Amino acid sequence: MVGGLLVAVLLLLAVESAAQDFQVTFTADQTTPNRTKITGTVVNTGRIDVLDVHVTAEALDAGGKVVGRGIAFVSPNIPQGASAPFEALIPVGTAAKFRVRVTNYRQGLGAQAP
């Protein structure tokens, strides 16, 4: 039983140490009165390929409260060091600011050596 617990702890540590890093850049186009188009790029800065990448784009009011949200599929595969473009629509015409982050992905195969 102790051996199984040790294996579970080691697997958990391996998953935590494999946490993925991303760099997201974007621009917001608020030219229509009832929606905003977010266009950007996700760069996989991690040491492993990622699969089925999605981003969540959020419109925020002046107090930082989310007033609109859009989820977009980015790419089925972003190799380590590569990038992929995305476009997300938010059903809000005006906002004080925006934020975009990777909210879903799976780890793929790739070199893990430094």
C-alpha positions in Angstrom: 0.0 0.0 0.0 2.8 2.4 0.8 4.5 1.6 -2.5 1.3 2.5 -4.4 1.0 5.8 -2.5 4.6 6.6 -3.3 4.0 6.0 -7.0 0.9 8.2 -6.9 2.9 11.0 -5.2 5.7 10.7 -7.8 3.2 10.9 -10.7 1.6 14.0 -9.1 4.9 15.7 -8.9 5.8 14.7 -12.5 2.5 16.3 -13.7 3.1 19.5 -11.7 6.7 19.8 -12.9 5.5 19.4 -16.5 3.3 22.5 -16.2 3.0 24.2 -19.6 4.1 27.7 -20.4 2.4 29.9 -23.0 2.9 33.4 -24.3 -0.3 35.0 -25.6 -0.4 38.2 -27.6 -3.6 39.8 -29.0 -5.4 42.8 -30.3 -9.0 43.8 -29.7 -11.2 45.2 -32.5 -14.3 47.0 -31.0 -15.6 48.3 -34.3 -19.0 46.8 -34.1 -21.5 48.0 -31.4 -22.4 44.6 -30.0 -19.2 42.4 -30.2 -15.5 42.5 -30.0 -13.1 40.5 -32.2 -9.9 39.4 -30.4 -7.1 38.3 -32.8 -3.9 36.9 -31.5 -1.2 34.3 -31.3 -0.3 31.6 -28.7 3.3 30.6 -28.5 4.2 27.3 -26.8 7.2 28.2 -24.7 7.2 24.9 -22.8 9.4 21.9 -23.4 6.7 19.6 -24.7 4.2 19.7 -27.5 0.6 20.6 -26.7 -2.6 19.3 -28.3 -6.2 20.6 -28.6 -5.4 24.2 -27.4 -8.2 26.6 -26.5 -8.2 30.2 -25.2 -10.7 32.2 -23.2 -10.9 35.9 -24.0 -12.6 38.1 -21.5 -13.9 41.7 -21.6 -13.5 43.5 -18.3 -15.2 46.6 -17.0 -13.2 49.4 -15.2 -13.5 47.5 -11.9 -12.0 44.3 -13.4 -15.3 42.5 -13.5 -15.9 40.1 -16.4 -18.6 41.5 -18.6 -18.2 39.2 -21.6 -16.4 36.0 -22.6 -15.5 34.1 -25.7 -13.8 30.7 -26.0 -11.9 29.8 -29.1 -10.2 26.7 -30.4 -6.6 27.6 -31.4 -4.9 24.5 -32.8 -4.9 20.7 -32.7 -1.2 20.7 -32.2 1.4 23.3 -31.2 4.9 21.9 -31.1 7.4 23.2 -28.5 8.7 26.6 -29.6 6.0 27.0 -32.2 3.0 29.4 -32.4 -0.6 29.3 -33.7 -3.0 32.1 -34.5 -6.5 32.4 -33.0 -9.6 34.6 -33.3 -12.3 34.8 -30.6 -15.5 36.8 -30.5 -16.9 38.4 -27.3 -20.5 39.5 -27.3 -19.7 42.9 -25.8 -19.2 46.0 -27.8 -17.2 48.1 -25.3 -14.9 47.2 -22.4 -12.3 48.9 -20.3 -9.7 46.2 -21.0 -9.4 42.6 -22.2 -7.5 39.5 -21.1 -6.8 36.3 -23.0 -5.3 33.1 -21.5 -4.9 29.4 -22.5 -7.6 27.6 -20.6 -7.5 24.1 -22.1 -4.9 21.8 -23.6 -3.4 18.3 -23.5 0.2 17.5 -23.3 1.6 15.7 -26.3 4.8 14.0 -27.2 8.0 15.9 -27.5 11.5 16.3 -26.3 11.7 17.1 -22.6 15.5 17.6 -22.3 16.7 21.1 -21.6 
